[in-house]
Amino acid sequence: MSYAIIGFGEIGQTLARAFARSGIEVSVATTRDPKSFAAAAAAIGPGIVPDTLANAVQADVIFLAVRFQQHSEVAKALPDWQGKIIVDVTNAYGVPEEELGGQPSAKVVAQAFAGGRVVKGFNHLVAKVLDQDPTVHGGKRVVFLTSDDDDAATAIGAVAEKLGFAPIQLGGLSEGGLLVQAHGNSWGRLIFKDLVKFD
């Protein structure tokens, strides 16, 4: 399975470091020339591969780590996202609910990525917490996952475990998704909750 991170800001680089810690190769891309962030990618590790957006979206699993307002621009990089898993790491804080048509923000993302299998995840912690070692006092830091595609959620759960996290499935985007997304100028109840799971 191949991986890409679209967006190389604070969250994108945090995710890249998680992949580097686990020795998993991942492409990183923005709308800019990859030469412009090649040094930052190299500083994280040899398995962090700067690439063009057009190439990166060929990956099997794409982590969408851009501002929510930019998701539709990324979606235009492919005419059809059939079969690909898109991990929605965005947060639509401050976006009026009427702009979302009364839907969870991940549903809006799913509509933009036609044919894609969207999993909301890795978005409930601030970057500086997500960037820490996920092993905490003998337990694993929790990441919440929610999707309308059970198989995609299971696949991303396996990726989360490879990255050292403890995935917890919250169900569909219209149920669990509401717990881990912004609602206008407020946050879902599980946002910023730094939890550790012990076996």
C-alpha positions, 0 to 999 in steps of 0.5 A: 500500500502506498501513502501520500500526505497532501499539505506540508504545513504543521499537521502535514509535517507532524504526520510525516514525522510519524511515518518516519518514526515507523520507517514507512515511506510516504510522499508529501505534496502541496500545490507548490513545486516540490523543490520548494519544500525538499529540504524540509522533507529531507530533514524529517527523514529519507523516506519522506519523498517530496512530490508533485500533487499530480504524482502524490494523488496516485497513492492508495491512501491520501492524508488530506492535511490542508485547510478545509477550504482547500479540499476542493482544490485538491479534489480536482487533481483527479477526475475520479477517486474510485477506490482510493482512501482519503483520510480527512485531517481537516478541521472546518472551524469557523466555517458557518454550518449553512455553508456545509448544508447542515452536514458534517464537514467530512461529508462535504469532503466525501462529496468532493472526492467522488468515488473516494472512501473517506475516513475522518481521523488524526484531526482531533489533537493539536500538532504538538500533541500528535507529534509526541511519542504515541507510547505513553506510560506503557499505553498508546495515544488514541486517534479517533476514526470515523467513516461510512466505509467500514473496510476503509476505516479498518484499513486506516486503523491498521495504518494508525497501529503501524504508526504507534497509535491506538485507533478507536472507531466511532462509526459513521460520519454523521454519528461519530464524525460529529464528535470530532469536527468543528461546528461553526465556532465550537468544537465536537466533544472529543476534539483536543481530548488526549486519551491513552489506551492500555491493553 
